[in-house]
């Protein structure tokens, strides 16, 4: 967790040094996600789960080159359905199919490219792509005694979308969790990382 917070501070400092020659705007963002958990060992069944997100998105674009940075601060609910009852070690304790709810404060920091040289078409629609890390700080979770949780996650997010009428952005993304989100208490080396699909709608002022 200390490394994640240190990285966030460094990234914020870099942003501050670049704003003089860039155009910055921000606005509210909402979205939905589909998440599963990828365990290091294939011992139990894991099902996908639907969650949602909401927060503030910022965009820092450098004029004339189409490249920029997006940053943000958003709440995101993730999780999965864990078939703990598949194994006697948990079935004997009364566990069956358990739905995990993980509540995160997400801080994305992505490089992006927006194609704006479209002879005026970009005023109506402009495609863009982005990629980079997302830092997730765990704010809470539901109570499943068989599990213990990491204080945060680091994910790599890749996405694409379109800017509509200059103010609206619709995007879809996939995030690979690079650090573990949770692990079981009774088995060693049985941890899981998040795999998440997101779709988001953002309005920029």
CORCOR-V53073 format. One record per residue. N is the residue number from 1. RES is the residue in one small letter. OMEGA is omega in degrees with one decimal (none if undefined). BURIAL is b if it has 24 or more other ideal C-beta (glycine too) atoms within 12 Angstrom, else e. Layout:
BEGIN
<<N	RES	OMEGA	BURIAL> <N	RES	OMEGA	BURIAL>>
END
This chain:
BEGIN
<<1	x	179.8	e> <2	x	179.2	e> <3	x	179.2	e> <4	x	-179.4	b> <5	x	177.4	e> <6	x	179.2	e> <7	x	178.7	e> <8	x	179.8	b> <9	x	179.3	e> <10	x	-179.4	e> <11	x	177.8	b> <12	x	177.9	e> <13	x	178.3	e> <14	x	178.6	e> <15	x	-179.7	b> <16	x	-179.3	e> <17	x	-176.3	e> <18	x	-172.0	e> <19	x	-176.4	e> <20	x	-176.7	e> <21	x	-176.3	e> <22	x	178.5	b> <23	x	-176.4	e> <24	x	172.6	b> <25	x	-176.5	e> <26	x	178.0	e> <27	x	-179.5	b> <28	x	178.1	e> <29	x	176.2	b> <30	x	-179.1	b> <31	x	175.6	b> <32	x	-179.6	e> <33	x	171.8	b> <34	x	-172.5	b> <35	x	167.3	b> <36	x	178.9	b> <37	x	-179.1	b> <38	x	-179.6	b> <39	x	180.0	b> <40	x	177.7	e> <41	x	-176.9	e> <42	x	-176.0	e> <43	x	-177.8	e> <44	x	174.4	b> <45	x	179.2	e> <46	x	179.7	b> <47	x	178.8	e> <48	x	179.4	e> <49	x	-178.2	b> <50	x	177.1	e> <51	x	-178.2	b> <52	x	179.3	b> <53	x	177.0	b> <54	x	179.7	b> <55	x	-179.3	b> <56	x	179.6	b> <57	x	176.0	b> <58	x	179.3	b> <59	x	179.7	b> <60	x	-175.6	b> <61	x	178.4	b> <62	x	-172.8	e> <63	x	170.7	e> <64	x	-175.7	e> <65	x	176.8	e> <66	x	-179.1	e> <67	x	178.6	b> <68	x	-177.4	b> <69	x	169.2	b> <70	x	-180.0	b> <71	x	-179.5	b> <72	x	176.7	b> <73	x	-175.8	b> <74	x	171.3	b> <75	x	177.1	b> <76	x	174.8	b> <77	x	177.1	b> <78	x	179.8	b> <79	x	179.7	b> <80	x	174.6	b> <81	x	-176.8	b> <82	x	-179.3	b> <83	x	-178.1	e> <84	x	179.2	b> <85	x	177.4	e> <86	x	-175.3	e> <87	x	-178.4	b> <88	x	-177.5	e> <89	x	177.7	e> <90	x	178.6	b> <91	x	-180.0	e> <92	x	178.2	e> <93	x	176.2	e> <94	x	179.2	e> <95	x	175.1	b> <96	x	173.3	e> <97	x	-175.1	e> <98	x	178.5	b> <99	x	176.8	b> <100	x	174.6	b> <101	x	-179.5	b> <102	x	-176.3	b> <103	x	-173.5	b> <104	x	163.2	b> <105	x	-176.6	b> <106	x	175.9	b> <107	x	179.3	b> <108	x	173.6	b> <109	x	-170.8	b> <110	x	167.2	b> <111	x	-179.9	b> <112	x	173.4	b> <113	x	178.5	b> <114	x	-177.9	b> <115	x	-173.8	e> <116	x	179.5	b> <117	x	-174.3	e> <118	x	176.7	e> <119	x	177.4	e> <120	x	179.2	e> <121	x	-178.7	e> <122	x	175.5	e> <123	x	177.6	e> <124	x	-179.6	e> <125	x	179.7	e> <126	x	-179.4	b> <127	x	176.8	b> <128	x	174.8	b> <129	x	179.0	b> <130	x	179.4	b> <131	x	177.6	b> <132	x	-177.6	b> <133	x	169.6	b> <134	x	179.3	b> <135	x	-177.1	b> <136	x	177.3	b> <137	x	-178.2	b> <138	x	178.8	b> <139	x	-179.3	e> <140	x	178.4	e> <141	x	175.2	b> <142	x	-170.9	e> <143	x	171.1	e> <144	x	-171.2	b> <145	x	-178.7	e> <146	x	-174.3	b> <147	x	166.9	b> <148	x	-164.8	e> <149	x	173.6	b> <150	x	179.8	b> <151	x	179.6	b> <152	x	-179.5	b> <153	x	167.9	b> <154	x	179.5	b> <155	x	172.5	b> <156	x	-174.3	b> <157	x	176.3	b> <158	x	-177.1	b> <159	x	178.6	b> <160	x	179.5	b> <161	x	-179.1	b> <162	x	173.1	b> <163	x	-174.2	b> <164	x	-179.8	e> <165	x	172.6	e> <166	x	-175.8	b> <167	x	-176.7	e> <168	x	173.2	b> <169	x	175.5	b> <170	x	-174.8	b> <171	x	173.5	b> <172	x	-174.8	b> <173	x	173.3	b> <174	x	-177.7	b> <175	x	173.5	b> <176	x	173.9	b> <177	x	-178.2	b> <178	x	177.0	e> <179	x	-173.9	b> <180	x	178.9	b> <181	x	179.3	b> <182	x	174.9	b> <183	x	179.4	b> <184	x	-178.2	b> <185	x	-170.9	e> <186	x	-179.7	e> <187	x	176.9	e> <188	x	176.8	e> <189	x	176.0	e> <190	x	-176.6	b> <191	x	-175.5	b> <192	x	174.4	b> <193	x	-177.8	b> <194	x	169.4	b> <195	x	-168.5	b> <196	x	167.3	b> <197	x	179.5	b> <198	x	166.2	b> <199	x	-173.5	b> <200	x	174.4	b> <201	x	-176.1	b> <202	x	173.1	b> <203	x	179.5	e> <204	x	177.9	b> <205	x	none	e>>
END
